[in-house]
Each structure stands twice: as structure tokens, then as C-alpha cells.
Amino acid sequence: MAKRQVRIKYQHLNDKLPEFLGKKIHVIMKNGSVIFMNLTEINGDSLNGRNMRLDKMTISMQEIEEVIIDINS
């Protein structure tokens, strides 16, 4: 099955991310690191989720460069 990547830049996070709650996302940070997590909640200025070890994570929106989501097409 083919996959398609959706890239969401920092400016559009609040508009587009709510439809991906409960899905696995790649968060690209401004420092170049990448975090793979399951998105559980979006607060006004942060993302909450769980990494693949099921540890809770909170990421500030100011630290995010973009988010990439794989979608089956």
C-alpha cells in the first residue's frame, strides 16, 4: 500500500494538526532533531503525546520547525 507524506510547517500547525489527533507523527525540531510520537493532545502552545516507549512528552510549539505525517493512500 502506498504512503503519502503530509508536511505541516510551523505557521499552519494550529489549523491542520487537530485532524491528526491519535496518529503517529514526526516532529522536526528547530535544532534538527526528530521526534516520533503518537499525538494525544494539542494545547495552545504545546503538543502532548507519547513516544514509542510510551513515555509522556510535551513539546513547545516555538521549538517545532515542521511536522510530517504518513498517510496511507
N, CA, C and O atoms as a GROMACS GRO file, in nm:
protein
  292
    1MET      N    1   0.084  -0.118   0.000
    1MET     CA    2   0.000   0.000   0.000
    1MET      C    3   0.089   0.124   0.000
    1MET      O    4   0.184   0.134   0.078
    2ALA      N    5   0.059   0.216  -0.085
    2ALA     CA    6   0.140   0.337  -0.098
    2ALA      C    7   0.115   0.432   0.018
    2ALA      O    8   0.006   0.436   0.075
    3LYS      N    9   0.218   0.509   0.051
    3LYS     CA   10   0.205   0.610   0.156
    3LYS      C   11   0.237   0.746   0.099
    3LYS      O   12   0.315   0.760   0.004
    4ARG      N   13   0.176   0.846   0.158
    4ARG     CA   14   0.199   0.984   0.118
    4ARG      C   15   0.238   1.062   0.243
    4ARG      O   16   0.183   1.037   0.351
    5GLN      N   17   0.330   1.153   0.230
    5GLN     CA   18   0.370   1.234   0.345
    5GLN      C   19   0.306   1.371   0.337
    5GLN      O   20   0.306   1.437   0.233
    6VAL      N   21   0.251   1.412   0.450
    6VAL     CA   22   0.194   1.547   0.463
    6VAL      C   23   0.289   1.625   0.552
    6VAL      O   24   0.317   1.584   0.665
    7ARG      N   25   0.339   1.738   0.502
    7ARG     CA   26   0.430   1.823   0.577
    7ARG      C   27   0.355   1.948   0.620
    7ARG      O   28   0.296   2.018   0.538
    8ILE      N   29   0.358   1.974   0.750
    8ILE     CA   30   0.290   2.091   0.805
    8ILE      C   31   0.395   2.183   0.866
    8ILE      O   32   0.462   2.147   0.963
    9LYS      N   33   0.409   2.301   0.810
    9LYS     CA   34   0.504   2.400   0.861
    9LYS      C   35   0.452   2.461   0.991
    9LYS      O   36   0.333   2.453   1.022
   10TYR      N   37   0.542   2.522   1.065
   10TYR     CA   38   0.511   2.581   1.196
   10TYR      C   39   0.391   2.676   1.190
   10TYR      O   40   0.308   2.674   1.281
   11GLN      N   41   0.380   2.757   1.086
   11GLN     CA   42   0.274   2.858   1.078
   11GLN      C   43   0.135   2.796   1.071
   11GLN      O   44   0.038   2.861   1.110
   12HIS      N   45   0.122   2.673   1.022
   12HIS     CA   46  -0.008   2.610   0.999
   12HIS      C   47  -0.042   2.500   1.100
   12HIS      O   48  -0.141   2.430   1.082
   13LEU      N   49   0.038   2.484   1.204
   13LEU     CA   50   0.016   2.375   1.299
   13LEU      C   51  -0.121   2.380   1.365
   13LEU      O   52  -0.190   2.278   1.371
   14ASN      N   53  -0.161   2.495   1.415
   14ASN     CA   54  -0.289   2.504   1.486
   14ASN      C   55  -0.408   2.477   1.396
   14ASN      O   56  -0.512   2.431   1.444
   15ASP      N   57  -0.396   2.503   1.267
   15ASP     CA   58  -0.506   2.481   1.174
   15ASP      C   59  -0.520   2.335   1.132
   15ASP      O   60  -0.631   2.284   1.123
   16LYS      N   61  -0.408   2.268   1.108
   16LYS     CA   62  -0.411   2.136   1.046
   16LYS      C   63  -0.394   2.018   1.142
   16LYS      O   64  -0.442   1.909   1.114
   17LEU      N   65  -0.325   2.038   1.255
   17LEU     CA   66  -0.295   1.926   1.343
   17LEU      C   67  -0.416   1.861   1.412
   17LEU      O   68  -0.412   1.740   1.435
   18PRO      N   69  -0.522   1.933   1.447
   18PRO     CA   70  -0.632   1.865   1.518
   18PRO      C   71  -0.688   1.743   1.446
   18PRO      O   72  -0.736   1.651   1.513
   19GLU      N   73  -0.684   1.738   1.315
   19GLU     CA   74  -0.736   1.622   1.243
   19GLU      C   75  -0.646   1.499   1.256
   19GLU      O   76  -0.685   1.390   1.218
   20PHE      N   77  -0.524   1.517   1.310
   20PHE     CA   78  -0.431   1.406   1.325
   20PHE      C   79  -0.416   1.359   1.470
   20PHE      O   80  -0.321   1.287   1.501
   21LEU      N   81  -0.505   1.398   1.558
   21LEU     CA   82  -0.502   1.351   1.697
   21LEU      C   83  -0.514   1.199   1.699
   21LEU      O   84  -0.596   1.142   1.627
   22GLY      N   85  -0.432   1.134   1.780
   22GLY     CA   86  -0.433   0.988   1.789
   22GLY      C   87  -0.347   0.920   1.684
   22GLY      O   88  -0.339   0.797   1.682
   23LYS      N   89  -0.283   0.996   1.597
   23LYS     CA   90  -0.199   0.939   1.491
   23LYS      C   91  -0.052   0.956   1.525
   23LYS      O   92  -0.015   1.038   1.609
   24LYS      N   93   0.032   0.878   1.460
   24LYS     CA   94   0.177   0.888   1.478
   24LYS      C   95   0.231   0.996   1.387
   24LYS      O   96   0.198   1.002   1.269
   25ILE      N   97   0.315   1.082   1.444
   25ILE     CA   98   0.371   1.196   1.370
   25ILE      C   99   0.521   1.204   1.393
   25ILE      O  100   0.573   1.155   1.494
   26HIS      N  101   0.590   1.268   1.299
   26HIS     CA  102   0.732   1.301   1.313
   26HIS      C  103   0.739   1.451   1.339
   26HIS      O  104   0.690   1.530   1.259
   27VAL      N  105   0.799   1.489   1.449
   27VAL     CA  106   0.815   1.631   1.483
   27VAL      C  107   0.960   1.669   1.457
   27VAL      O  108   1.051   1.614   1.518
   28ILE      N  109   0.981   1.763   1.365
   28ILE     CA  110   1.115   1.811   1.334
   28ILE      C  111   1.137   1.939   1.414
   28ILE      O  112   1.064   2.037   1.399
   29MET      N  113   1.239   1.936   1.498
   29MET     CA  114   1.268   2.048   1.587
   29MET      C  115   1.358   2.149   1.515
   29MET      O  116   1.424   2.116   1.416
   30LYS      N  117   1.361   2.272   1.566
   30LYS     CA  118   1.447   2.375   1.507
   30LYS      C  119   1.595   2.344   1.523
   30LYS      O  120   1.677   2.394   1.446
   31ASN      N  121   1.630   2.261   1.621
   31ASN     CA  122   1.771   2.225   1.640
   31ASN      C  123   1.812   2.107   1.552
   31ASN      O  124   1.926   2.062   1.558
   32GLY      N  125   1.719   2.055   1.469
   32GLY     CA  126   1.750   1.948   1.376
   32GLY      C  127   1.713   1.809   1.423
   32GLY      O  128   1.716   1.716   1.342
   33SER      N  129   1.678   1.791   1.548
   33SER     CA  130   1.641   1.658   1.596
   33SER      C  131   1.499   1.624   1.552
   33SER      O  132   1.418   1.713   1.525
   34VAL      N  133   1.470   1.494   1.545
   34VAL     CA  134   1.340   1.445   1.502
   34VAL      C  135   1.282   1.357   1.613
   34VAL      O  136   1.352   1.272   1.668
   35ILE      N  137   1.156   1.378   1.645
   35ILE     CA  138   1.088   1.301   1.748
   35ILE      C  139   0.969   1.231   1.684
   35ILE      O  140   0.886   1.295   1.618
   36PHE      N  141   0.960   1.098   1.702
   36PHE     CA  142   0.848   1.020   1.652
   36PHE      C  143   0.755   0.994   1.770
   36PHE      O  144   0.797   0.937   1.870
   37MET      N  145   0.629   1.038   1.759
   37MET     CA  146   0.538   1.026   1.873
   37MET      C  147   0.395   1.007   1.827
   37MET      O  148   0.361   1.034   1.712
   38ASN      N  149   0.312   0.959   1.919
   38ASN     CA  150   0.169   0.947   1.898
   38ASN      C  151   0.105   1.071   1.959
   38ASN      O  152   0.115   1.093   2.080
   39LEU      N  153   0.041   1.152   1.877
   39LEU     CA  154  -0.016   1.280   1.921
   39LEU      C  155  -0.143   1.256   2.000
   39LEU      O  156  -0.238   1.197   1.948
   40THR      N  157  -0.146   1.300   2.127
   40THR     CA  158  -0.263   1.278   2.211
   40THR      C  159  -0.341   1.404   2.242
   40THR      O  160  -0.462   1.398   2.266
   41GLU      N  161  -0.274   1.520   2.241
   41GLU     CA  162  -0.343   1.644   2.279
   41GLU      C  163  -0.269   1.765   2.223
   41GLU      O  164  -0.146   1.766   2.214
   42ILE      N  165  -0.346   1.866   2.186
   42ILE     CA  166  -0.288   1.992   2.140
   42ILE      C  167  -0.336   2.102   2.232
   42ILE      O  168  -0.456   2.130   2.240
   43ASN      N  169  -0.243   2.165   2.303
   43ASN     CA  170  -0.274   2.282   2.384
   43ASN      C  171  -0.240   2.405   2.301
   43ASN      O  172  -0.185   2.392   2.192
   44GLY      N  173  -0.271   2.522   2.349
   44GLY     CA  174  -0.247   2.642   2.272
   44GLY      C  175  -0.103   2.661   2.228
   44GLY      O  176  -0.078   2.707   2.117
   45ASP      N  177  -0.008   2.625   2.314
   45ASP     CA  178   0.132   2.648   2.281
   45ASP      C  179   0.219   2.524   2.291
   45ASP      O  180   0.342   2.535   2.294
   46SER      N  181   0.158   2.404   2.297
   46SER     CA  182   0.238   2.282   2.307
   46SER      C  183   0.162   2.161   2.252
   46SER      O  184   0.040   2.162   2.241
   47LEU      N  185   0.240   2.058   2.218
   47LEU     CA  186   0.186   1.930   2.176
   47LEU      C  187   0.213   1.828   2.285
   47LEU      O  188   0.323   1.826   2.341
   48ASN      N  189   0.117   1.745   2.315
   48ASN     CA  190   0.136   1.637   2.412
   48ASN      C  191   0.120   1.505   2.339
   48ASN      O  192   0.037   1.492   2.249
   49GLY      N  193   0.200   1.407   2.379
   49GLY     CA  194   0.192   1.277   2.317
   49GLY      C  195   0.276   1.176   2.390
   49GLY      O  196   0.328   1.201   2.499
   50ARG      N  197   0.289   1.059   2.328
   50ARG     CA  198   0.370   0.951   2.384
   50ARG      C  199   0.466   0.903   2.277
   50ARG      O  200   0.429   0.884   2.162
   51ASN      N  201   0.593   0.883   2.318
   51ASN     CA  202   0.690   0.829   2.223
   51ASN      C  203   0.670   0.678   2.213
   51ASN      O  204   0.578   0.625   2.275
   52MET      N  205   0.753   0.610   2.137
   52MET     CA  206   0.733   0.467   2.114
   52MET      C  207   0.765   0.381   2.236
   52MET      O  208   0.736   0.261   2.237
   53ARG      N  209   0.826   0.441   2.337
   53ARG     CA  210   0.847   0.372   2.466
   53ARG      C  211   0.734   0.402   2.562
   53ARG      O  212   0.739   0.364   2.679
   54LEU      N  213   0.630   0.472   2.513
   54LEU     CA  214   0.510   0.511   2.588
   54LEU      C  215   0.539   0.611   2.699
   54LEU      O  216   0.462   0.623   2.794
   55ASP      N  217   0.650   0.684   2.688
   55ASP     CA  218   0.679   0.793   2.781
   55ASP      C  219   0.602   0.917   2.736
   55ASP      O  220   0.595   0.947   2.617
   56LYS      N  221   0.544   0.988   2.832
   56LYS     CA  222   0.472   1.111   2.800
   56LYS      C  223   0.570   1.219   2.758
   56LYS      O  224   0.679   1.231   2.814
   57MET      N  225   0.530   1.299   2.659
   57MET     CA  226   0.615   1.406   2.609
   57MET      C  227   0.531   1.532   2.592
   57MET      O  228   0.414   1.525   2.555
   58THR      N  229   0.592   1.646   2.618
   58THR     CA  230   0.532   1.776   2.590
   58THR      C  231   0.635   1.856   2.512
   58THR      O  232   0.749   1.873   2.556
   59ILE      N  233   0.593   1.906   2.395
   59ILE     CA  234   0.683   1.982   2.308
   59ILE      C  235   0.625   2.120   2.286
   59ILE      O  236   0.509   2.133   2.247
   60SER      N  237   0.703   2.221   2.310
   60SER     CA  238   0.660   2.359   2.289
   60SER      C  239   0.651   2.388   2.139
   60SER      O  240   0.738   2.346   2.062
   61MET      N  241   0.547   2.460   2.099
   61MET     CA  242   0.528   2.495   1.957
   61MET      C  243   0.642   2.582   1.906
   61MET      O  244   0.675   2.576   1.787
   62GLN      N  245   0.704   2.663   1.992
   62GLN     CA  246   0.813   2.750   1.949
   62GLN      C  247   0.938   2.671   1.908
   62GLN      O  248   1.021   2.723   1.833
   63GLU      N  249   0.951   2.547   1.955
   63GLU     CA  250   1.067   2.465   1.923
   63GLU      C  251   1.050   2.384   1.794
   63GLU      O  252   1.145   2.322   1.748
   64ILE      N  253   0.929   2.385   1.736
   64ILE     CA  254   0.898   2.299   1.622
   64ILE      C  255   0.922   2.372   1.491
   64ILE      O  256   0.879   2.486   1.472
   65GLU      N  257   0.992   2.305   1.400
   65GLU     CA  258   1.014   2.357   1.264
   65GLU      C  259   0.900   2.312   1.173
   65GLU      O  260   0.840   2.394   1.102
   66GLU      N  261   0.869   2.179   1.175
   66GLU     CA  262   0.759   2.126   1.097
   66GLU      C  263   0.718   1.991   1.152
   66GLU      O  264   0.788   1.933   1.235
   67VAL      N  265   0.604   1.941   1.106
   67VAL     CA  266   0.553   1.809   1.144
   67VAL      C  267   0.528   1.731   1.015
   67VAL      O  268   0.474   1.785   0.919
   68ILE      N  269   0.567   1.604   1.015
   68ILE     CA  270   0.544   1.518   0.898
   68ILE      C  271   0.457   1.400   0.941
   68ILE      O  272   0.484   1.335   1.042
   69ILE      N  273   0.352   1.375   0.863
   69ILE     CA  274   0.259   1.266   0.890
   69ILE      C  275   0.254   1.175   0.769
   69ILE      O  276   0.241   1.223   0.656
   70ASP      N  277   0.265   1.042   0.790
   70ASP     CA  278   0.249   0.945   0.681
   70ASP      C  279   0.102   0.906   0.672
   70ASP      O  280   0.039   0.870   0.772
   71ILE      N  281   0.048   0.915   0.550
   71ILE     CA  282  -0.093   0.880   0.528
   71ILE      C  283  -0.100   0.771   0.423
   71ILE      O  284  -0.036   0.782   0.318
   72ASN      N  285  -0.175   0.664   0.451
   72ASN     CA  286  -0.196   0.561   0.351
   72ASN      C  287  -0.287   0.614   0.242
   72ASN      O  288  -0.392   0.672   0.271
   73SER      N  289  -0.248   0.595   0.119
   73SER     CA  290  -0.333   0.642   0.009
   73SER      C  291  -0.372   0.530  -0.083
   73SER      O  292  -0.443   0.552  -0.181
   0.00000   0.00000   0.00000
